[in-house]
Amino acid sequence: MEACPFQCIYCDQEKISGHSTIPSTDEISETIQTHLSTMPDGADIEVGFFGGTFTGLGIETQKHFLDAVQPFIHQQRVKSIRLSTRPDFINPENLKVLKSFHVETIELGAQSMDDEVLRRSGRGHKARAVEVASKMIHDFGFRLGLQMMVGLPGDTAEKCLFTAKKFVELGAKDVRIYPTLIIKGTPLERFYRSGKFIPLSLDEAVNQTAMIFPVFENAGVNIIRTGLHPSEGLLDKTDLVAGPFHVSFKELVLTKLWNDQFKTIENTNNLNEIIISIPKGQLNAAVGYEAKNKKMLLRKFGKVKFVIDPTLQNRDFHVDYR
């Protein structure tokens, strides 16, 4: 892609984003119009530029793209703009331009806060660059989003947890969490085929992601994406070589979090039924992907029923034994 001169070992932007060329301003306007036609009146709409390093584009190219959104903002049909970029492509001059075009949120592809992981991943910068860029983004009044990957070369569960805690310290308001996948044609594929890199299993990726979820949740950080978007090349495995890809990766993580909660429930009095009260909006995750959690409990009790209690929050629950 024009915007990024680096070749991170896991990356093929064309296959991940589904685009080999940068869209024209007319295409951007048409895409916005199409999506707006499906949105209810009065909704808070945000336009996002993802799939590359936006601030790595020439400044005039950035302005052309941003300018395509301005009519929608002036008509109050779009509220703001969000974009993603690299931490080492942030500078005060560019931030002034972004501010003047109603950009509200800047997401940094940080991936890890461990220098060895960044080095082995071919990122081309150290963790310090994330810290410096995050501070500049805050100083200019933008909302900060940070993106991380689990299972990169040299990564461990401990380093993953360290990265999550550092994201909180840096004041991230939004995060995205992606498991490392091996995409065809990337340097990581060569390392994998030569035995120099072993990706996380699906269970390992789910467990590590579930481990860091509470770090963000307890700090009030919005987890806006968990797992890669299931593009055609991933779904039919034409681009996916190996790694912990699952179309319902987030559901697996949420299932794991509830499963850890329910493991404490024991049938010590040989009762037949339990009724579990859970917070609103947690039913599917509590029951579990393919009813995994309910099936686990049914091995202990004859009947398991879930009910909603609007007074409960987060993953609090109450058990009524019958």
MARFI-858028 format. One line per 8 residues: number of its first residue (from 1); their letters; for each residue x, y, z of N, C-alpha, C. Coordinates in pm, 1 decimal. Each point is the difference from the previous one (the first is absolute). Example, Ala and Ser with C-alpha at 12.3 -4.5 7.8 and 13.67 -1.06 7.14 Angstrom:
<nodes>
1) AS) 1319.0:-569.0:780.0:-89.0:119.0:0.0:90.0:120.0:0.0; -35.0:105.0:-72.0:82.0:119.0:6.0:-77.0:109.0:73.0
</nodes>
This chain:
<nodes>
1) MEACPFQC) 84.5:-119.1:0.0:-84.5:119.1:0.0:88.2:124.3:0.0; -48.0:108.0:-63.0:76.9:123.6:-10.3:35.3:56.1:136.0; -89.4:-18.8:98.9:16.9:68.5:127.3:105.9:-60.0:88.6; 36.8:-125.7:-17.9:89.1:-65.0:95.2:121.9:-59.1:-69.2; 120.1:51.3:30.4:121.8:-51.6:-62.9:57.0:-122.2:69.4; -61.7:-43.1:112.2:52.9:-111.0:77.6:-64.6:-132.4:-41.5; 68.0:-108.6:28.8:-54.4:-133.4:-21.9:3.9:-74.9:132.2; -102.9:21.1:81.8:-10.7:-78.0:122.4:-17.0:-145.8:-41.2
9) IYCDQEKI) 58.6:-89.9:75.7:9.2:-138.3:-46.8:-134.9:-69.5:-11.9; -103.0:52.7:66.7:-131.7:-63.5:-1.8:-94.7:62.6:-101.0; 43.4:106.9:-67.2:-94.5:87.2:-69.1:-2.3:-18.0:-151.0; -120.8:-7.5:-53.8:-26.8:20.2:-141.7:-126.4:84.3:-3.5; 17.7:131.4:-8.6:-114.0:91.5:13.9:-106.9:-23.9:-105.3; 43.0:-37.8:-121.6:-98.5:-21.4:-106.6:-93.2:-114.4:35.1; 55.3:-109.4:53.3:-83.2:-116.2:30.3:-85.6:22.5:123.2; 55.2:74.3:99.6:-76.3:25.0:121.7:-111.2:101.4:-23.2
17) SGHSTIPS) 32.5:107.8:-75.6:-98.6:106.8:-20.7:-91.4:-26.8:-118.4; 46.7:-86.9:-93.6:-80.2:-27.8:-118.1:19.4:101.7:-110.6; 99.8:90.6:12.5:22.9:103.8:-100.4:146.2:2.4:-41.1; 23.9:8.6:-129.3:136.2:13.0:-49.7:30.8:142.5:-41.8; -103.2:83.7:-15.2:18.4:139.7:-36.9:-73.8:89.4:98.1; 42.0:124.3:4.5:-64.1:97.8:87.0:-126.4:51.1:-68.0; -114.2:0.8:68.4:-124.5:44.5:-63.8:1.8:148.4:-31.8; -70.5:37.9:-105.2:-11.5:141.4:-37.3:-97.2:69.8:93.4
25) TDEISETI) 0.6:134.1:-5.2:-92.4:76.0:84.3:-144.5:-26.6:-39.2; -24.5:-21.3:-130.4:-136.1:-32.1:-45.0:-45.1:-134.0:58.3; 92.0:-94.5:2.8:-33.2:-130.8:57.4:-29.4:12.0:148.8; 75.2:84.4:68.1:-23.5:21.9:143.4:-138.0:59.6:21.7; -33.7:103.3:-78.0:-131.6:63.9:12.6:-112.9:-98.0:-27.8; 18.8:-80.9:-102.2:-102.7:-98.6:-35.7:-16.5:-103.9:110.6; 112.1:-43.3:58.1:-6.2:-97.7:109.0:-72.8:59.2:120.5; 30.3:125.8:32.4:-66.7:64.8:113.4:-149.6:11.2:-26.0
33) QTHLSTMP) -36.2:42.2:-121.3:-141.9:12.2:-35.1:-72.3:-133.2:14.2; 62.8:-105.4:-47.3:-61.5:-133.0:6.7:-26.5:-41.5:143.2; 98.2:20.7:86.2:-16.6:-40.0:140.3:-99.4:90.1:73.2; 1.6:129.1:-31.7:-93.7:91.0:65.8:-144.5:-36.0:-32.0; -22.6:-55.0:-118.3:-136.9:-36.0:-39.7:-56.6:-112.5:86.1; 86.8:-70.5:71.2:-45.5:-109.8:86.4:-7.3:40.6:146.4; 38.7:124.4:29.9:6.2:45.3:138.3:-124.5:78.7:39.0; -43.4:-12.8:126.0:-115.1:79.1:44.5:36.3:147.5:13.9
41) DGADIEVG) -96.7:86.9:-20.2:23.3:143.6:16.1:40.6:31.0:143.8; 94.8:90.8:15.5:42.0:41.2:133.8:106.3:-86.3:63.6; 42.9:-107.2:-69.2:103.2:-87.4:56.6:136.0:69.4:-4.5; 84.9:-29.4:98.6:136.2:52.4:1.3:85.6:-82.0:-95.7; 31.6:57.4:-113.8:72.0:-71.4:-105.0:145.4:47.2:-3.4; 88.9:-96.6:-11.4:142.6:27.5:-5.7:56.4:-64.9:-126.2; 79.2:72.2:-74.8:66.3:-55.2:-118.0:140.9:-42.1:39.8; 38.8:-121.9:-38.2:131.4:-50.8:36.6:86.8:-28.2:-121.4
49) FFGGTFTG) 128.1:35.4:9.8:98.6:-33.8:-101.7:95.4:-102.7:59.4; -12.7:-126.3:-46.2:79.8:-109.3:54.1:63.7:-79.2:-113.3; 86.3:-94.4:37.0:60.8:-87.8:-98.1:138.4:43.1:-43.9; 51.9:108.3:59.9:132.8:46.8:-35.9:49.3:102.1:100.5; 104.6:71.5:-37.5:57.2:103.3:86.7:-42.5:135.1:-55.0; -109.9:53.4:50.0:-60.3:118.8:-60.0:96.4:117.6:-1.3; 68.0:26.1:111.8:89.2:115.7:4.5:131.7:-26.0:-72.1; 15.6:-118.4:-58.4:114.2:-27.3:-85.1:-24.7:43.8:-143.0
57) LGIETQKH) -124.8:31.4:-30.8:-32.3:54.9:-131.3:52.5:142.6:-9.5; 19.4:48.2:-121.1:35.7:140.1:-17.9:-107.9:88.8:58.6; 38.8:114.4:50.8:-95.1:86.5:69.8:-114.4:43.2:-91.3; 26.5:22.4:-127.8:-106.4:39.5:-92.2:-96.4:-115.6:-24.7; 53.0:-122.6:-2.9:-87.0:-116.7:-15.3:-89.5:-15.1:121.6; 57.0:20.8:117.7:-81.1:-4.6:122.3:-113.1:102.8:-7.8; 32.5:120.3:-43.4:-100.0:107.1:-6.8:-110.5:-35.1:-99.0; 36.1:-59.0:-113.9:-100.4:-39.7:-99.1:-98.6:-98.9:61.2
65) FLDAVQPF) 52.8:-98.5:73.1:-86.6:-100.1:62.6:-88.8:63.7:106.0; 60.2:78.6:85.1:-74.8:63.1:108.8:-103.2:98.5:-54.2; 37.9:68.2:-107.5:-91.2:98.1:-58.6:-126.6:-65.8:-53.8; 11.1:-126.6:-43.1:-116.6:-70.6:-52.8:-106.6:-20.1:107.2; 39.8:3.4:126.8:-94.1:-22.9:109.7:-63.1:130.5:48.3; 65.9:113.8:-27.1:-44.1:127.3:57.4:-144.7:38.3:-33.5; -47.1:-20.1:-124.5:-141.2:34.8:-27.1:-97.7:-74.5:91.1; 29.6:-124.6:29.9:-87.9:-79.2:86.6:4.2:51.3:144.5
73) IHQQRVKS) 116.4:47.8:41.3:12.4:57.3:134.2:-75.1:132.5:7.8; 14.4:83.8:-102.4:-68.5:130.2:-2.1:-151.5:-17.6:-5.4; -44.5:-108.8:-64.0:-144.4:-30.3:-5.3:-48.0:-69.6:127.3; 93.4:-23.9:92.5:-27.2:-69.1:127.0:-50.4:-142.8:-20.9; 40.9:-58.3:-110.7:-33.0:-140.3:-25.6:110.3:-91.3:52.8; 119.2:54.8:14.8:114.2:-69.5:57.8:54.8:86.2:112.7; 30.7:-64.0:113.3:44.6:75.1:117.6:150.3:25.3:-1.4; 78.0:-101.7:-38.1:144.6:14.3:10.3:71.2:-104.4:-85.5
81) IRLSTRPD) 133.5:4.0:6.5:84.1:-90.9:-77.1:95.1:-73.1:94.4; 23.6:-126.1:-29.7:95.1:-83.9:73.8:97.2:-59.1:-101.4; 126.4:-11.6:38.0:97.4:-57.7:-91.7:105.5:-78.8:75.8; 71.0:-86.3:-73.3:107.1:-79.0:60.4:132.9:33.0:-66.3; 106.9:-9.8:77.8:131.6:30.3:-52.1:106.4:-64.3:88.2; 124.5:20.3:-35.8:112.2:-49.8:78.8:42.1:104.9:102.5; 51.7:-41.8:115.1:44.4:97.4:101.1:116.8:86.0:-45.5; 85.3:-52.0:-89.2:113.7:78.8:-45.0:-33.9:88.0:-119.9
89) FINPENLK) -128.7:8.6:-36.5:-44.6:90.0:-105.2:-92.8:107.4:57.1; 24.7:36.5:124.7:-75.7:105.2:66.9:93.4:118.1:24.8; -44.1:119.5:-40.5:77.8:120.9:28.2:-95.4:117.6:15.8; 44.0:107.0:68.0:-89.5:113.5:27.8:-60.0:62.9:-124.5; 78.0:11.7:-107.1:-50.0:64.3:-120.7:-117.2:-78.0:-59.2; 14.1:-130.5:-6.8:-107.6:-83.6:-53.6:-122.8:1.6:91.2; 23.2:0.0:130.7:-112.2:1.7:94.0:-82.3:128.1:-14.0; 66.0:112.0:-30.7:-72.7:126.1:-21.1:-93.2:-12.1:-120.1
97) VLKSFHVE) 47.9:-65.4:-105.2:-83.3:-20.0:-119.6:-119.8:-88.6:33.5; 24.9:-110.6:68.7:-108.1:-91.6:35.1:-105.4:69.2:85.9; 46.2:84.4:90.9:-93.6:72.1:87.8:-90.8:92.0:-81.2; 55.4:63.2:-101.3:-77.8:95.2:-80.1:-103.4:-67.9:-88.1; 13.6:-133.4:-16.6:-93.7:-74.6:-83.6:-95.0:-87.7:82.5; -18.4:33.8:125.9:-96.7:-67.5:86.8:33.9:-145.9:29.8; 127.7:-33.5:-3.2:41.1:-131.6:49.0:-10.5:1.7:151.6; -65.4:-100.6:55.3:-21.1:-4.2:144.5:83.2:-109.0:67.5
105) TIELGAQS) 17.3:-113.7:-67.9:69.7:-114.3:60.7:114.5:-45.3:-88.4; 115.4:-20.7:62.1:116.1:-55.6:-69.5:37.3:-130.3:67.9; 1.7:-106.9:-78.9:39.7:-130.9:51.2:142.0:-31.8:-46.1; 81.6:-42.8:92.9:137.4:-37.5:-30.6:14.2:-151.5:-3.2; 61.2:-50.8:-106.0:32.1:-141.9:-4.4:125.3:-24.7:82.4; -18.2:-10.9:129.9:113.9:-16.6:90.7:48.7:-144.7:-0.2; -94.0:-93.1:2.6:22.1:-146.5:-4.7:61.2:-56.7:127.7; 104.9:61.1:52.3:61.9:-47.3:124.2:75.6:116.4:63.1
113) MDDEVLRR) 17.8:-7.9:131.2:82.5:99.3:69.6:131.1:-62.4:46.2; 36.3:-111.4:-59.8:126.3:-66.6:29.8:94.6:19.6:-118.2; 116.2:59.2:24.9:91.7:32.9:-108.9:49.0:-122.6:-76.1; 20.7:-111.7:67.8:47.2:-119.2:-67.2:-106.6:-55.4:-93.9; -123.5:3.0:43.3:-109.9:-44.9:-86.6:-10.6:90.1:-122.4; 11.4:130.2:21.2:-6.7:94.5:-112.1:115.6:-23.2:-97.6; 119.6:-23.7:53.3:116.5:-23.7:-86.2:-18.8:-125.5:-83.6; -41.0:-107.9:64.6:-15.7:-127.1:-70.9:-117.0:2.9:-97.9
121) SGRGHKAR) -91.3:93.5:19.7:-114.8:13.0:-90.3:27.8:95.8:-115.9; 117.8:60.4:-1.6:36.2:90.6:-108.1:-76.0:129.7:-0.3; -37.9:47.2:119.2:-82.7:119.6:7.5:75.0:127.9:-38.6; 129.3:4.9:23.2:74.9:119.1:-38.0:-4.4:111.8:102.2; -55.6:-25.6:118.5:-0.4:98.5:108.1:-0.9:-72.5:133.0; 27.0:73.2:106.5:-2.6:-57.1:134.3:-125.8:45.1:73.7; -19.8:-56.0:119.3:-118.5:32.9:79.2:-4.6:148.1:34.6; 116.9:61.8:10.5:5.8:142.4:33.1:-75.6:83.9:-102.2
129) AVEVASKM) 1.2:-42.9:-126.9:-71.6:73.6:-104.4:-149.9:2.4:27.5; -53.5:-107.9:56.2:-142.3:-5.1:35.0:-29.4:99.4:112.4; 89.0:5.9:97.5:-17.7:91.4:112.2:1.3:145.5:-46.6; 97.4:34.4:-85.2:11.6:137.5:-50.0:-121.3:37.9:-84.4; -40.1:-88.8:-90.9:-113.9:28.8:-87.4:-129.6:11.0:79.9; -17.3:-85.6:99.1:-121.5:4.1:82.6:-11.1:132.5:72.7; 112.1:48.9:51.6:-1.8:128.8:71.6:-34.9:114.0:-94.7; 56.7:-1.4:-121.4:-31.9:104.9:-97.1:-148.3:-2.2:-35.3
137) IHDFGFRL) -53.3:-119.4:-19.0:-141.5:-13.3:-34.7:-87.3:56.7:111.3; 34.3:-30.5:124.5:-72.9:56.9:113.2:14.4:151.9:4.7; 123.3:47.8:-18.6:26.2:144.4:10.8:-78.6:79.5:-102.9; -26.5:-59.2:-116.0:-75.3:68.8:-104.0:-151.2:-20.0:14.4; -40.9:-74.0:103.3:-142.4:-13.7:28.6:-72.0:-108.3:-77.4; 74.3:-95.0:-58.1:-62.9:-112.2:-68.7:-33.6:-111.2:98.8; -90.4:-86.3:-40.5:-27.7:-122.9:73.2:101.5:-104.5:-45.6; 60.6:-70.8:95.1:105.0:-95.9:-32.1:-53.0:-142.6:-2.8
145) GLQMMVGL) 29.3:-67.5:-109.6:-26.8:-142.8:-9.4:131.6:-73.0:-21.4; 15.5:-117.2:59.1:120.8:-79.3:-16.3:-37.3:-141.7:-42.6; 79.0:-54.3:-89.8:-24.1:-134.4:-51.7:114.6:-91.0:42.6; -33.3:-120.4:45.6:103.0:-95.2:41.6:-22.8:-135.6:-63.3; 109.3:-77.5:-8.9:-6.7:-135.7:-53.0:52.1:-96.5:105.5; -61.7:-116.0:8.3:49.3:-104.9:90.3:64.1:-109.5:-84.7; 108.9:-55.9:51.2:63.7:-111.2:-69.3:103.2:37.8:-103.6; 53.4:123.8:4.7:106.2:39.4:-91.6:130.2:-73.1:34.6
153) PGDTAEKC) 97.5:-2.2:-90.0:128.7:-62.4:32.4:62.0:59.6:126.8; 39.0:-86.4:91.3:59.4:45.2:124.6:-99.9:39.6:106.7; -128.6:-1.5:-33.9:-102.9:39.8:96.3:-28.3:-113.4:97.4; -48.0:36.8:117.8:-41.9:-96.6:101.9:-127.0:53.2:63.9; -62.6:-82.2:80.8:-119.4:44.2:71.6:34.9:117.4:91.9; 117.4:-4.9:62.2:42.1:107.2:91.3:21.8:130.9:-75.9; 62.6:-8.7:-117.4:22.4:120.3:-79.8:-131.5:56.5:-52.9; -91.2:-89.1:-32.2:-132.8:40.3:-45.1:-71.5:78.9:109.9
161) LFTAKKFV) 8.2:-49.8:121.6:-61.4:67.9:113.6:67.3:134.7:24.8; 132.5:4.3:-13.9:74.9:124.1:15.4:-46.4:104.9:-100.8; -17.9:-42.2:-125.6:-46.3:92.1:-103.9:-137.5:56.2:34.0; -90.4:-86.1:45.1:-134.9:46.0:35.1:4.9:104.5:111.5; 81.8:-25.0:100.7:11.4:94.5:112.2:61.8:131.8:-45.5; 97.4:-6.3:-90.6:61.0:122.0:-52.9:-100.4:80.0:-81.7; -86.2:-68.0:-75.1:-103.3:70.4:-76.1:-89.1:82.2:93.2; -34.2:-59.3:112.9:-82.7:71.7:97.9:75.5:120.9:52.7
169) ELGAKDVR) 126.8:-19.0:33.1:82.1:111.4:50.4:10.9:112.7:-101.7; 3.1:-34.5:-127.4:13.2:100.9:-105.3:-131.0:74.0:-27.3; -107.4:-41.6:65.0:-127.0:70.3:-12.6:-83.0:-38.0:-120.0; 16.3:-123.4:-48.4:-82.4:-44.6:-112.8:-147.4:-0.8:39.5; -83.7:50.9:-88.3:-145.0:-4.6:20.7:-61.5:-119.1:-72.9; 63.9:-41.3:-109.8:-46.2:-113.7:-78.9:117.7:-93.9:-24.5; -28.0:-129.7:-8.6:103.3:-96.5:-38.3:-58.9:-101.4:-97.3; 88.0:-55.1:-80.6:-31.7:-113.3:-86.2:102.5:-108.2:30.1
177) IYPTLIIK) -46.0:-124.4:5.5:87.7:-112.6:32.4:-7.0:-101.1:-112.9; 116.0:-32.1:-55.4:5.7:-93.1:-112.1:95.0:-115.3:30.4; -39.1:-123.6:-27.1:95.9:-111.2:7.5:89.3:0.8:-123.4; 123.3:-40.3:15.2:93.3:-2.8:-112.4:-32.0:-117.7:-91.7; -26.8:31.2:-126.4:-27.3:-101.8:-101.0:112.8:-2.2:-102.3; 18.2:-112.6:-64.2:102.0:-12.4:-103.6:-69.1:12.4:-135.2; 28.5:111.1:-68.1:-63.6:31.3:-127.4:94.9:-36.6:-114.2; -56.8:-55.5:-103.1:79.5:-45.2:-114.8:81.0:115.7:-58.3
185) GTPLERFY) 126.2:-26.6:-27.3:85.5:98.8:-65.1:73.6:91.9:94.3; -22.0:-13.5:130.6:68.8:85.4:96.9:129.2:-66.4:46.8; 94.9:79.3:54.2:120.6:-60.3:57.0:-31.4:-101.1:109.6; -109.2:23.9:72.8:-35.3:-91.6:106.6:-33.0:-139.1:-54.4; -53.9:-4.5:-121.6:-26.7:-131.1:-60.7:129.9:-77.0:-20.2; 104.3:69.9:-43.2:129.2:-66.8:-20.3:56.1:-51.1:132.1; -12.3:81.6:105.0:47.2:-44.0:132.1:-77.7:-121.9:47.6; -130.3:1.4:-23.8:-85.5:-111.3:40.4:38.3:-128.3:-73.5
193) RSGKFIPL) 17.5:9.8:-130.0:29.2:-119.7:-80.3:140.6:-53.5:26.9; 88.1:87.1:48.0:135.7:-44.9:32.6:11.4:-44.0:145.8; -110.6:6.8:74.4:-0.4:-43.6:139.6:52.3:102.6:97.6; 17.6:125.8:-45.6:52.8:104.4:87.8:-109.1:72.4:78.6; -124.5:-24.3:-33.4:-111.4:64.4:72.2:-116.7:-97.2:9.3; -53.6:-10.4:119.8:-117.8:-82.5:24.0:-111.9:91.1:50.2; -110.9:9.9:-72.4:-109.1:87.6:46.0:-69.8:-57.1:122.2; -69.7:85.8:69.8:-82.1:-46.3:111.8:-109.3:-93.2:-52.0
201) SLDEAVNQ) -35.9:-97.7:81.3:-119.3:-78.1:-31.3:-121.8:88.4:25.0; -114.8:-43.3:-46.0:-121.4:78.6:22.4:-27.3:14.0:149.2; 15.3:-107.7:75.1:-22.7:6.4:144.7:96.9:96.4:67.1; 126.4:-2.7:-40.6:98.8:90.4:59.4:-34.2:145.7:-29.3; -39.5:28.4:-124.0:-35.7:136.8:-37.2:-123.2:47.6:77.0; -98.7:-88.4:13.8:-120.9:33.9:75.8:35.1:25.6:146.4; 82.3:-86.0:58.3:35.9:13.7:141.6:77.8:128.5:25.6; 94.4:33.5:-88.5:77.9:121.7:20.3:-86.6:124.1:-15.9
209) TAMIFPVF) -89.5:-2.6:-96.6:-89.3:113.2:-20.5:-95.4:14.4:117.7; -52.7:-111.0:49.5:-88.5:4.1:116.9:74.0:52.2:122.6; 127.8:-26.9:9.8:80.6:46.3:112.3:8.9:152.6:3.9; 7.4:64.2:-117.7:17.5:145.4:-1.4:-131.8:76.4:-7.7; -109.8:-68.3:-30.7:-130.3:67.5:-5.6:-30.5:77.7:128.0; 14.1:-62.8:119.0:-33.0:73.0:123.3:88.5:122.3:23.6; 123.3:-2.7:-51.1:89.0:116.2:15.1:-64.9:121.8:-63.9; -51.0:-17.2:-120.2:-65.0:110.7:-70.5:-137.5:31.3:59.0
217) ENAGVNII) -77.0:-102.0:28.4:-134.9:22.5:52.7:4.3:73.4:133.3; 88.1:-41.5:89.0:8.0:64.3:131.7:47.5:144.1:-8.1; 72.0:34.1:-107.1:48.0:137.3:-18.1:-96.2:84.6:-83.3; -111.0:-59.8:-41.8:-98.4:73.6:-79.3:41.2:22.1:-144.4; 92.6:-82.1:-50.0:44.5:10.7:-138.9:-95.2:-79.4:-88.9; -42.2:60.3:-108.5:-95.8:-62.8:-91.0:72.0:-97.7:-92.9; -35.0:-128.0:8.0:58.1:-101.1:-89.4:-87.8:-5.5:-124.6; 44.7:65.7:-106.0:-88.4:16.6:-115.3:16.9:-109.0:-105.9
225) RTGLHPSE) 103.1:-81.3:13.1:15.3:-111.5:-93.9:84.3:-108.4:64.7; -42.9:-124.4:-15.8:75.3:-115.5:48.8:4.4:-102.9:-112.2; 117.7:-20.9:-57.8:12.8:-90.9:-113.1:-9.7:74.1:-131.8; 65.3:-54.0:-101.9:-1.5:63.1:-131.8:-136.0:-11.8:-66.5; -32.7:102.3:-80.2:-122.4:-5.7:-79.0:8.8:-119.1:-95.1; -102.7:-82.6:-7.4:5.2:-120.7:-84.0:-12.5:30.7:-148.7; 108.0:48.3:-61.2:-1.0:28.0:-143.5:-8.5:-130.9:-77.7; -30.6:12.7:-128.3:-18.9:-119.6:-83.7:124.7:-88.1:-0.6
233) GLLDKTDL) 118.3:64.4:-6.4:123.6:-76.3:-5.0:29.0:-77.5:125.8; -54.0:44.6:112.2:15.6:-74.0:125.0:-105.1:-109.6:11.6; -120.9:31.9:-40.9:-108.5:-97.6:11.4:23.5:-123.1:-86.3; 44.5:20.6:-124.4:21.0:-115.2:-86.8:143.7:-53.0:7.0; 80.4:64.1:85.4:138.0:-42.2:28.7:92.7:8.5:-120.7; -37.2:81.8:-99.8:91.8:20.3:-112.5:119.1:85.0:42.2; -18.9:87.4:98.4:108.6:85.1:48.7:53.7:-45.9:135.0; -77.5:-78.0:73.4:39.8:-42.9:133.6:81.9:-128.4:-6.6
241) VAGPFHVS) 121.5:6.9:51.3:87.3:-117.0:2.7:-18.2:-76.8:130.0; 2.5:71.2:112.1:-13.7:-63.1:131.8:-28.3:108.7:102.6; -32.2:-44.9:120.4:-24.4:95.3:108.1:-140.7:-7.5:54.2; -24.6:65.7:113.1:-126.8:-13.1:72.7:-112.5:87.4:-54.6; -39.2:-25.4:-124.8:-113.8:73.3:-56.2:-129.7:-72.5:29.9; -100.9:74.5:40.6:-134.6:-54.0:20.5:-98.5:112.1:-26.5; -105.7:-28.7:-75.6:-97.0:104.0:-33.9:-68.8:56.2:124.1; -3.1:-78.8:107.0:-65.4:44.4:123.8:102.3:11.6:112.9
249) FKELVLTK) 116.2:57.1:-31.7:108.0:6.7:97.9:-44.0:74.2:126.6; -67.6:111.8:-14.9:-43.9:75.5:117.7:-94.7:-83.5:85.7; -92.0:-71.9:-63.3:-94.2:-83.2:75.7:74.3:-107.8:79.1; 107.3:-52.2:-58.0:80.0:-100.1:70.9:65.9:61.7:123.1; 46.9:123.2:-13.1:63.7:69.0:113.2:-102.0:25.8:110.5; -116.6:50.5:-37.2:-103.1:28.7:100.1:-49.3:-129.6:65.7; -7.8:-106.1:-78.0:-36.9:-130.9:55.7:102.0:-43.5:104.5; 127.9:17.8:-30.3:107.2:-36.4:92.4:-9.9:79.5:129.6
257) LWNDQFKT) -27.5:128.2:-8.8:-10.3:84.4:119.8:-113.2:-48.2:91.4; -114.8:-33.0:-58.5:-111.8:-51.6:79.4:27.3:-141.5:49.6; 68.7:-79.0:-81.1:33.1:-136.2:40.0:86.8:0.6:126.2; 95.0:92.1:6.0:83.9:11.8:119.2:-82.6:35.7:123.1; -103.6:80.0:-20.1:-89.3:36.2:110.4:-79.0:-121.6:49.5; -54.6:-74.4:-94.4:-90.4:-109.0:34.6:71.4:-124.2:52.6; 130.0:-7.7:-19.7:74.7:-115.4:50.5:-5.7:-10.1:153.0; -32.0:110.8:64.1:-7.9:0.6:147.0:-130.1:-62.1:50.7
265) IENTNNLN) -95.4:-22.7:-88.7:-130.0:-54.3:40.9:9.8:-151.3:13.7; -29.1:-50.6:117.9:4.0:-144.4:24.7:-133.3:-47.6:56.0; -35.5:-121.7:-30.9:-124.1:-60.2:50.3:32.7:-83.4:124.1; 30.9:67.7:110.0:44.1:-69.8:121.2:-114.4:-70.1:72.7; -123.5:45.1:-23.6:-114.5:-58.1:70.4:-85.7:-89.6:-88.8; 56.5:-36.1:-116.5:-69.5:-91.5:-91.5:-138.7:51.3:-38.0; -6.5:130.2:-35.8:-125.9:60.9:-40.7:-21.8:-19.7:-149.5; -125.6:16.9:-42.9:-32.3:-30.9:-139.2:7.9:120.4:-92.5
273) EIIISIPK) -25.4:120.5:52.7:-15.7:115.2:-88.5:67.3:123.8:58.0; 54.6:83.2:-89.9:47.0:132.9:39.8:-57.2:103.8:-95.4; -25.8:116.8:55.4:-41.0:116.3:-78.3:108.2:105.0:18.0; 61.0:43.3:-109.4:110.3:95.2:5.9:-47.9:135.4:-49.6; 6.5:100.0:86.1:-35.9:136.7:-37.5:124.1:70.9:-53.0; -13.4:62.8:-115.9:112.5:67.2:-64.7:-41.9:140.2:-44.9; 96.1:88.1:-29.3:-34.6:136.2:-43.2:-65.1:2.9:-138.6; -67.6:108.6:-26.4:-61.7:21.0:-130.9:108.4:4.0:-107.6
281) GQLNAAVG) -27.7:-63.7:-112.8:92.6:0.7:-111.1:107.6:-106.9:5.7; -3.8:-86.5:102.3:104.3:-100.4:17.5:-48.5:-143.1:-24.9; -123.4:-14.2:-44.9:-57.4:-134.4:-10.8:79.9:-90.3:-95.0; 26.1:46.4:-120.9:68.8:-84.7:-97.2:139.6:-39.4:48.1; 72.6:95.7:57.1:134.9:-29.3:48.2:-3.0:-93.5:119.8; -98.4:17.3:87.1:-9.7:-85.5:118.7:-34.1:-143.8:-38.8; -94.5:-17.0:-89.2:-32.8:-134.5:-49.5:120.6:-58.5:-71.8; 70.8:86.9:-74.3:123.5:-39.8:-63.7:-14.5:-34.4:-146.0
289) YEAKNKKM) 109.2:13.2:-73.4:2.4:-37.5:-141.2:-33.0:-148.4:-11.9; -98.9:-29.4:-84.1:-52.6:-136.6:-14.9:-40.4:-58.0:136.0; -49.7:90.4:88.4:-51.7:-37.1:133.1:104.9:-70.3:86.8; 126.8:34.9:-19.2:107.8:-67.6:72.6:-16.5:10.4:151.4; -32.3:118.5:49.5:-9.0:18.5:145.3:-121.7:-70.8:58.3; -109.8:6.0:-71.2:-119.7:-69.7:48.0:23.4:-150.7:2.5; 66.9:-51.9:-101.2:28.9:-143.7:-3.9:90.6:-41.0:116.0; 96.0:87.1:34.1:87.6:-29.4:112.9:-80.6:-11.6:129.3
297) LLRKFGKV) -94.5:91.9:18.2:-82.0:-1.1:121.3:-98.7:-116.6:-0.1; -45.2:-39.7:-118.4:-93.3:-113.3:-7.9:66.6:-132.4:37.1; 131.3:-1.6:1.2:69.9:-119.5:46.2:-1.9:-9.8:152.6; -41.5:109.2:64.8:-7.1:3.2:146.1:-144.0:4.0:50.3; -89.7:57.9:-81.3:-139.8:17.4:41.0:-92.7:-52.0:-109.6; -116.9:-45.7:40.7:-97.0:-51.6:-96.4:-59.2:109.3:-86.0; -19.7:117.9:59.8:-58.4:112.5:-72.5:80.4:126.6:30.3; 19.1:81.4:-102.9:70.3:128.3:13.5:-81.8:106.3:-71.9
305) KFVIDPTL) -36.9:104.2:72.1:-78.9:107.0:-59.0:70.0:133.8:23.5; 1.4:86.1:-101.8:57.9:133.5:11.1:-112.5:103.5:-2.0; 6.8:95.8:90.4:-97.6:108.9:3.4:74.8:132.2:8.0; -63.5:105.4:-47.6:61.2:132.9:-1.0:-36.3:75.6:126.2; 101.7:56.7:64.6:-20.3:86.4:115.3:62.1:136.1:-32.3; -82.7:101.3:-28.5:53.2:131.1:-42.2:80.7:72.1:108.3; -5.1:-48.6:123.5:77.7:64.2:106.5:145.2:-47.3:1.0; 27.5:-109.8:-71.1:136.8:-51.9:-5.7:80.7:72.5:-107.4
313) QNRDFHVD) 130.6:10.0:21.1:87.8:70.4:-92.5:116.3:-89.9:-41.1; 60.3:35.5:-114.7:120.0:-67.5:-49.0:-23.2:-151.6:-9.6; 80.3:-79.3:73.3:-21.7:-145.4:1.9:-36.4:-49.5:139.4; -68.2:83.9:73.8:-53.4:-46.1:128.5:-115.5:-95.9:-27.4; -16.9:-97.6:87.6:-112.1:-92.1:-16.8:-43.2:-52.4:136.7; -119.4:-53.8:1.8:-55.3:-57.0:123.5:-57.0:-136.2:-33.2; 22.4:-97.0:88.3:-47.3:-137.4:-21.2:-107.6:-34.8:101.6; -112.3:-46.0:-52.2:-110.0:-49.7:84.4:-5.8:-152.2:-17.1
321) YR) 26.6:-72.1:105.5:0.8:-146.9:-6.3:-140.1:-52.7:30.7; -47.2:-97.1:-76.8:-133.4:-58.2:18.9:10.7:-150.0:28.0
</nodes>
